[in-house]
Amino acid sequence: MIKNEKIRRVAEIVKSRYGLKIRSVNMKKFKDELEIFKTIYNKTWEANWGFVPMSDAEIDAAAADLKPLINPDLVFFAEINDEPIGVVLAMPDYNEILKP
């Protein structure tokens, strides 16, 4: 899917050297995926000055609101040796639809 040949080659080297795997979110296991997201989100931001970790209740409420809008093709988890290390959550700009 990567069009730039150099970027594709570097991505393949990184994947093979470090055992990196990128996978899409599994919406059938949304609750489990959400637990992974919570851990990664709070751990990633904890060293930033002024950061207050989101509680389970806060993340659960946001996830319940966003779940119907999530496009599984836009949510990815990065794993090394099957251990989650990162997450990407991209959302379309629904304001364009709701604005009128």
Secondary structure, DSSP 4 states (H G I P E B T S, - for coil): ---SHHHHHHHHHHHHHHTEEEEE--GGGHHHHHHHHHHHHHHHHTTSTT--PPPHHHHHHHHHHHGGG--GGGEEEEEETTEEEEEEE----THHHH--
